[in-house]
């Protein structure tokens, strides 16, 4: 017997996020009392329906399919409380009917879409299969098919297609007319688009034809299982409604067996209204998911006429909470204006655009910026869904939820960003050890999530130097975070195991000592002692062959930092001390060789010297401080090294009292003497002036020698020196420049205020241009 919709199977076409469609569907189900409700969705997710309709489940939620091997591919089927599919599932649960998904299984969908992605049919990013099923344009389609959808809106006298749809379908109170109209509309739209799709997107057309053949097969199998055709209701995207009317052309067993497939798993995840909205780029979404929830609530309460009052009073409430007061009378007038705008278009109720226009006119007093924030909150909302504990979760999701509960972080599972400062020190005011180190445990969890690329918590500078005990985090949940958690299930079944696996992979790929030292710090922050030891061995092996002083210094700085906050994090850092000693020793021994570099590389060397010097001060009982001072002295005396670095070494020695005043005076005299090339003398002074400024300012003899040196330079030599001197003095503070002007005022025999005016005054335009030109001048041509 030919099984057709005419033989009794009832097809109900919907828009995926349609409160009007959900309302009419429930009325239709109550009237027919079917024994089977078949829903467009991945057939292997049928077992998830019991979790989706669980009493504790709170939409928005989504079915998430993901591949079990790399590269990870995902597909999403989101549901709002007003999704017709969700309400159909709930009706089946409450009325003892069978509910099942009938689309291709996720293993086939992801495999087919992987092929189509490689061939350029799909854009990159996770796939949201509903985008092409709604009977409405996705973002890309709207651009390509602008003439079709814009013409519909224009002929209907509406501003855009969404406004047309809402006025004619969401606010359509006639149940029979709604179903007939949407089936007719989708059939006509399919005729318009099908021929074009076959020519321009043949793979997309074949993909939809394959899905429809599979859904027809599933419907026929339901009939064969004993359900009377007239007791079956099929809920599908409006685009597919006419294609499912004739059940004769189904996918054969051989064709089904020949479909490509990737091993996949399914889970449920909380979703958010932002992700459901078109603002996030979701093709099958709408611009105002929270507004449509309000519409659903008024429909479910039997008072749809109250939507305008609820919407505008909620906008006014947000305005009042932000300090912009609006009266009840203004809200009432806004409702009247919205209803009048709807009447002008022949509508029975205001659309979202009518309400927004009324809000801008009466509540914003004509200024959209006044109400913009309130409109976003009311239109889109910040809601995020909820699943019952343990409901259809992957092990790593269960583990994270357990940790969030254990560390009192559940309240931060919100789409609204929250600030969370952490104090890693022991809290002595509580009794249990876990409570005493609650913030430390939170920090370890956040760092593990960060390592896994799970963006739930983002670290911000705490304001504490070196961040030994204080951390500052911004916490925000999103559907993307849930997907990131699920994707990490390939690395391990718990957050700790997955983080350990990720760190081990990074260590195996590590090729530089700077990277290895950073991984030691990450392991410490993640509370992973075994990985710290492994990273230390990797660093030691890499350091044995390295002569890169900048890299060695950076690695030593990381180790010094870790050793410094080891006690706070309850991590044994004693094994790191010999490694710090070794790195510091290598940095000292290769300092002289590395200083024979050009001026550009000297910048990195100055950073390295600062780091090594800080380590020698902070860890003087551990590292070889005498070796450091000895190598600095050798560098300060050398004429064949970069002059900035020689001058900088001399500045460090002066600051630490490791060089006598007579030795400094002798070196200044030698470096700033006639016959010494200007770039070498002035470059050395630049390095000298980079530290211990007040020590330099107290030495009048130095400024006398600098003054004599500059006066003795020929014009071209002076131009050379000017570049280095300008760079040196450019870093001095205004107070320091004033002190210099006082010193030079004495030398020049002029008033100190006059000297200060000359030195600190603004350059004339031609002077500034001349100096800029000198910066780019190739002195090798002289």
N, C-alpha and C positions, 0 to 999 in steps of 0.2 A: 504494500500500500504506500502511495506517495504521501510522505509526511510534510505537510505545509502549514504555514501560519493560518491559512484559510481553514485547515482541518481542525483548528482549535487552539494552537499555541499562540499565546498573547505576547506581542513584542511591544515593549515600552521604551521608546527612545528618550534619552535625557541629555542634559548638559551636566557635566560631572559635578559642578559646584552650583547647584540650583535649588534654592529653598522652595520656589514655586513647583519645580519638578518633583521634589521630595514630598510636598503636600499632596499633589495630585496622585502620585504613586501610591501613597498610603491609602487614599480614598479608593483607588482602583483595587488594591489588594484586599481591602476590607469588603469590597463588593464581590469580588470573584472567589475569595477564600481558596487560593491555590494550594496544592500539596507540595509544589516545588518552585523555588525562586532561584533562577539561574542568573548569574551576574558576570558581566565582562570583567575579567581579571585573571591572573595566572592560575591555571587549574591546579597546580601543585600547592597553592596557598589555601585550598579549601579548608584544611584542618585549622588554619589560623582564624577562621570565622568565629569559632567559639571564644577565642581570646579577644577579638575585635568587639564582640558583643558582651564581653564580661561586664558585670555591674560596676567594676572599678575603673574600666577604661573610659577615658575622657578625651574625645577628639579635640584638636586635630591629631591624627596619628597616621602612620604610613606603613605599608608593607614594603620591606626592603629585601631585594634579592641581590646576592653577591656571589661571585665566582670563588671557588675554593683554591684556585691556583693563580699565579701571577701571569700577566698583569691583571690586577683586580678590576672587574667591571661591576657596576651596580645599576639596578633599575628600581624605580620608586613608583608606588601606587598610593598617593595621599588621599585621605578621607577627612572631610569636615563633618560636624554634627548634622549639617544640612545637605550632605551629599545624598542623592537618591539611593545610591548603592548601599550606603551605611544604614539608612532607614529601612531599606528592603531586608537587609540581614537581621536587623532588630525585629522587624515584623515576623520574619520566619521563626526566630527564636521564641517570641511570645505566643505564636499561634501553632507551634508544633509542626511547621512545614520544613522540608529539606531545603537547605541553602547551599549553593555550590558555585565556584568560579568556573568559567568555561573557555577562557582564552588559552592560547598556547602556554605550556609550562615555561617557567622562567629560564630553565636550562636551554631551551630552544630560542627563546626571545633574545637572551644575551648573546648567544652564539651567532644568530642571524644579524643582530645589530653590530656585532664585532666585525663581521664580513662587510656590512654596509658602511661602517665607519672607515675601514681601510680603503674602500672604494670611493670615499668622499661623499657618501649620501647623508651621513650624520655629522654634526659638528662635534667637537671634542667636549668632554664633560660627561657627567653621569646622565643616563638616559631616563627620561620620564615618559613612559609609553602612552600616557593619556593625551599627550599634546595633539596627536593627530586624530583623536577619536570623538571630539566634542561637537562636531558640526559647526565649529567656529574657527576663525583664523588664529594660528599661532602668530607670534611676533614677526617671524620671517615671512609667513604666508601673507600676513596683512600687507606687507610691503609689496610682495609679488602680485597679489590678487586685489590690490587696492580698488580697482574698478568694480569688482563684484560686490564687496562688502560696503564700500562707500556709496555705491549706487543704491543699495538697499536702504541705507540710512537716509540718503538724500531724497529718494522717492517717498519715504515715509515721513519726511519733514523733520528728521531727528539730527542731532548734532553729530553723533557717531553710532557705530554698530552696537556698542554695549547699551547705549541709551535706548536704541530701537528694541533690542532683545528684552531689556528689563520691562519696558512699558507694555510690550505685546505678549510676553510669555510669563515673566515672574509675577506680574500683577493681573494675570488672566485668571479670574475666579471661576470660570466655567470649566469643570473637570473634563467633560466629553470633548469640548471644543479645543482644549489644551492638547490632549493626546493626538487628536486628528490633525490639528494645525502643525504640530511639531513633526509628525510623520510625513506630512505633505511637504513641509518646508525642507526637511532633510533630504527627501527624495529628489526634489527639484535642484537643490544645491549639489547633490551628488552627480546629477546629469550634467550640470554646468562644469564641474571640476574634473570628472572622470576622464573625459577625452583629452583634456589638457595634461592631466597627470600621466596618462599612458604615454604621451609623446615626450614630455619633459622630465618626468621622474618615473621611468618604467620599473625600477627596482622597488621604489616606494609603493607603487601600485600593486606589484606582485606580492609584496609583503602583506599589505592589507587583504588582498584576495586570499592568501594562504591562511591568515588568521580567521577570516570569515568562514572558510571551508572547515576549519577545525572547530569553530563554535557551532556550526550546523551539525557536525558529527556529534558533539557533546549533547546537543539538544535531542538528537535522535536516540542516543544511548539512554537518556533520561526517560524517553517514551518507552524504550525497550525494557527498562527496569520496572515498568508497571505504572508509571504516572500517566493519567489520561491527558491527552494534548490540551484539552480545554482547562486543565488544572495546572498548567505550567505558565509562569510569567517570566519572560526574559528581559532583564534590565541591561541596556547597552547604550553606548554613545550614539547620539542621533545619526551620525554619519553611517553607522552600520545597520540601522534599523531596517531599511528596505532590503538590504542584502541578505538579512536573516529571515525574510518572509517566506522564501521558497527553500525548503530543506532537502531538495533532491540532490544537489551538488555538494557532496561531503568529501572530506579528505580520506582517501583510501588507506588501508593498513600498510601497503607497500610504500606509499608516499610518506606516511607518518614515520615509518622506520628509517626512511632515507634522509630525514631532516638532521641538520648538524646540531650538535649539543655540547655544552660545557657543563662540568659538574658545578652545581650551585647549592647554596643554602639560603634559607629564608628566615627572616626575623621581623619583628614589629618594632617600631620606634616612635617615640613622641615626635610630633611635627609642630610647626609654628604657623601662625597666620601670615607672618611676613613672607615665609617661603611659599605659601599658597598664593600670594598676591603676584600680580604681574610686575610689581616693583622689583622682585627678585629675578625676573627674567623667565619665570615659569610660564610656558606657552598655554597651558590649559587652565590657568588661574584666572582670577578676577582682580580688579583694582581695589576691592574693598571687602575682604573676607569677614571682618568684624561687623560691618554694616549688614551683610547678608545673614550673619548669625542673628542680629537683631530682627531682621525681617522674618527669619524662621521662628524665632521665639514668639513674635506677635501672631504669626499664622497658627502656630501650635496652640496658642492660648485662645484662638478664635477671635482675635481682635486686630486684624491686619491694618485697620484704619488708624491705629495708634502709633504706627511706625514713625510718621513725621514728627509727632510730639516727642517720642522717645529719642529720636536722633538729635533733634535740635536742642532739647533740654540737656542731653548728655554733652553736646558741644559747649553749651553755656556753663555747665558744671566744670568742665576743664578750664574754661576761661576764668571762672571765679577762683579756682584753686591756684591759678597762676597770678592772681591779683588784678584781673580785668573784670570788673563787675558788669553784669548785664541783668536787666530786670526781667521779671516774669512776663510783663507786658511786651517786651521786645521779642521774647521767645514765641508768644502767641501770635504776634504780627508776622514773625518769620514763617510760622506754620501756615498762616493764611496766604502769604505770598507764594510759598511752595505749592500749595493746592491750586492757586490761581494759575501759576505757570503750567501745571499739569493739565488744567482744564483747557488752556490755549492750544494744547497738542491733542486734545480729545482723549486724554488719559483719565483713568479712574482714580489713580493715586500718583503722588509725586515720585519721580525717579531720583536716583542719587544726585544727578546733575541739578535737578530742580532744587533739591534740599541744600546742596552746596552753594548755589547761587543765592538762595534765600538767606543762608547763614552769612555769606559775605556782605550782603546788603544790609541786613538788620543787626547782626551780631558783630560783624567786623566793621560796621559803618562805612562800607564800601572798600575797605582795605583788606586784601587777602592775607597780607603778612600777619595781621592781628590774630587771625584764626587758623593760620596754616598748621601750626603744631597740633592744635585741638582736632582739626580735621583728620590729620594722619592717625592720631590715636583712636578716633572713633571709626574711621574707615578701615584701617588695616588692623589695629589692635596689637597687643603684645602677648596674646595667649599662646601657651605651649601645652601640648597634650600630655596625658599621663597614662601609664600602664600599671596594672596591678603588679606587685612584687613577683618576680620570677616568671611573668607571663611571656612565653615565647621569646626568650632572650638567648643570645649566644653566651657562652661561659664568661667571656671577658666583659660583656655588658653587666652580667650579674655581679661579677667581682667589683666593677667600678661602682655600681649602685650600693653594694655592701660597704665599700670604703667611704663613699659620700655620707652614708648614714652613720657609720662608725665615727667619722671625724666631724660630724655636725655641719655638713656642707649641703644638705638637701635643699635648704631654702635658697641657695645660690643657683639652683638649676632653673634659671629664668632667662628669657630673651633680653631682659633689661640688665645692662652691665652694672656690676656692683664693685665697690672698692673693698679690699680685704688686706689690711696691714698685718704682718706676722711678727711676733717677738719669739725668737727661737730659744730664748733662755728658759730655764726651769721656772715654772709657776709654783711657788712654795705655798700658795694659799689653798691648794686643793689636796685631796687625800691620795687619790690613785696616781700611779706613775704615768699611765696613759694620758690622764687629764693634765698632768704637770707638763707634759711635752706635746700637748695637742697641736700647737702651731708648728712644731718641728715635724710632726707626722704629716701635717697638711703640706708643708714645704716639700717634703720628700715625694709625696703624691703628685704635686704640681710639677716638679722637675721631671718625674717619670713620664707624665703625660706630655710635657714639652718635648722630651726626647723622642716620643712616639709620633710626634707631629699632631697631637690632639690639642686643639686650640681652645680648650675650656678656660685655662688660666694663662694670662700673659703677664710677665714680669715687668715691673717698672722700677727705675732707680729709687732707692729708699731715702736718699739724703744722708745716709750714714756712710762715712768714708770706709771703703773696702767692704761694706755690707757684711760685717761680721755676725751680727745678731738680728738685724732688722731686714725684712723683705716687704715689698709692696706689690700686690697682685690686683689685676683687673679680671673679674670673673664674669663670664657670660656663656650661657648655653645656647646652642642652635642645632638645627637638624644636621648641619655639616659636621658638628662635633660628634653626633651619634654615628654618622657614617664613618668618620675617622676611627671611632672606637671599634666598630664592626670590622673595618678593614684590618685592624691590628690583630684580629683573632687568628690570622695566618701566622703571626709571630709567637703566639702563646695563648694559653687559656686564662691567664691572669695578667694584670697590669705589671706586676713584678717580673714574671717570666718573659713577657713580651719585651719589656724594657731591657732586660739582661740580654736577650737575643739581639736586639737592635744595637746595643753597645758593643757586643762581640763582633757583629758584622762591620761596624765602623772601625774597630781596632784592626781587623784583618785587612781593611782597605787603607789604613793609615800609612802615609808615606813621609810625613814631616814631624819634626820634634815639637813644633808649635801646636799642630793638630793633636799629637799624642798627649801633650800636657793639658790641653783643653778637655780631652776625654777623661783624664784623671780627675779633673775638677767636676765634670758632669757625673762621673761615677760617685764621687764624694757627695755631691748634692742629692743624688738619687739613693744614697745610703747603701751602695753596693760595694762591699769590701773586696770580694773576690775579683770583681772587674777592675777595681783600683789597682790591685796587685798585678793583674794582667797588663793593664795600661802602663804601669811603671816599668815592666819588663820590655814592653814595646818601645817606650821612650828611651830607656837605657841603651837598647840596641841601636836606635837611630842616632842618639847623641854620640856614640863611640866613633862614628865616621863623619861627624859634622864639624865644620869650621865657620858656620854662619853665626856670627856673634849676635846679630839682631834676633835670629830665631832662638838661639840658646838663652838669651836674656829674657825673651818673652816666655819661654818654657819655665825658666827659673822663677820668674815673677808669679806664674800660675801656681807652681809648687809652694812658693812662700805664702801665697794667699791661702791655699788649702791648709797648710800647716798652721796658719794663723787662726782659722776658724774651725779647726778640727775638734777642739773641745766642745764648742757650741753645738756641733752636729753629732757629737758622740761617735766620732769615727777615729780609729787609731791611725794617726799620721806619722808615728815614729819611723816606720819603714821608708818613708819618703825623705827623711833627713839626709841619709847618705847620697841619695840621688840629687838633692839640692846642692850638696857640697860638691859633687862631681861636675854638675852643670856650671856652677859658679866658677870653679877652678878652670874649666875649659874656656869660659867667657873671658877670664882674666888673661890666660895664656895666649889667646888668639886676638886680643884687643889690638896690639900693635900692628899686626899684619892686616887686620880688617880696616884699620884707619888710613891705609893708603888708597883712599877712594876719592871719587869726584864729589863735587859740592852737593849734588842731588842725593847720593847715597849717604852723605854725612848726616842728613836729617834723621834717617833711621838709626844711625850709629849714636846720635845724641840721645834718642829715646832709650836705646839699649844701655848706654852709660848711666843714665838716670836710674834705670831699673836695677842695674847691678849695684850701684851705689846705695840705693835704698835697701837692698837685701843685705849689704855689708853692715848697714847701721842696725837694721831690725833683727838680724840673726848673727850678730858679731861673735856670739859664743859658739856658733856652729861653723860658719864659713871662714875661709882664710882671708881675714881682713888685711893682714900685712902684705899678702901677695897682690891684692887689689890696689893698695896705695903705691906699691912698688911699680906696678905696670902703668899706673897713671903718671907717675913721675917720669918714667921712660918716655911715655908719649908726649908729655909736656915739653921735654927737652929736644925732641926730634924736629928737624927742619924739613925732612923728606916725607912727612905725613900731612894729611889734610890740615891746613892751618886752623880752621875752625875747631877741629877736634883737639888739636894741641892746646889752643886757648881754653877750651872747655875743660880739659883735664887739669890745667893750671887753676881754673876757677874752683873746681871741686877740692883740690888740694888746699887752696887758700881757705875755703869754707870750713874744712875739717882741721885746720891748723897743722897740716902735715908738711908745710913748706914755710921757711923762714921769710921774714919781711925783706931781708937783704937779698935772698934768692929771687923773690918776686920782683924787686926793683931791678936786679940785674937782667932778668928775663925780659921785663918791659923795655929796658934800655936797648937790649939786643934786637928785640922784635920791631920796635918802633924807632929805628935808626935810619939815617939816610943811606941809600944803597939797597935797602930791602925793598923788593918790588911791592907796589902799592896793594895789589890784591892779596899778597901774603901777609903783609903787616896789618892792613885793615881787617882781613879775614880772621887773623889771630885775635885781634881786639874784639871782633864780633863774638867769637866763641867765649872769650874771657868775660864778656858782659852778660852772658846768658844765665849766670848764677851769682849769688852773693852780691846783689846790687849795692846794698848799703856799705858793705866792706870796701867796694870799689870807690864809692863816693867819699869815703873817709880818707882816701889816699891822694892828697893834693899833688904829690910828685908824679903820679900816673897821668893826671890831666895836664900837667906842665909838659911831660914828655909827648903826650898825644898832640898837644898844641904845636910844639916845636916840629914834630914829625909832619903834620899837615902843612905847616908854613914852608917846609923845605921841599915839598913836592912840586914838580913841574906841572904844567897845566894838564897834559894828557894823563900823567900819573895820578893827579888829583881826581880826574874823572873816574879812573879805575877805583880809587879808594872810596869815592862818594857812594858807589853802589853798596858796598859792604857796610859803611858807616850809617847810611840811611836805614838799612835793614836792621842794624844793631839798635839804633836809637828809636826805631819805630815801635819796639816792644816795651819801652820804658813807660811807666805810668806818668800822668801829669805831675804828680808830686815829685817824682824822681827827676823829671825834666826841669822842674823849677830849681831843685837842688843843684843840678848840673849848671844851670844858667848863673847861679850865684857863684859857683866856682870859676866859671869862665869869665864872669864879670870882673872878678879880682885879677885874673890873668891879663885881660884886655884893658884893664884900667878904665872900665866904664861902669855906669850905674847898674846894679843887679837887676833892677826892674826893666831897664832898657835892654839888657841882655836877654831877659826872660821874654820880652815882647818879640825880639828877633827870633829866638829859638822856638817859641811855642805858637807864634802867629801863623795864620793861614798862608799857604803858598800862593803866589800869583799864578795866573793861568799859564803863562809862558814858562815859569819855573817848574810847575808840576809836569808840563809836557816834556821839558828837557830831561827831568829825572826819569820819567816813564820811558823815554827813548833810550836812556843809558841802561836801563834794566835789560833791554833787548839787544844792546849793542855788542857786536862780536869784537872783543878787544884783541883777538888774535890778528886782526887786520892792521893794527897799529905798528 
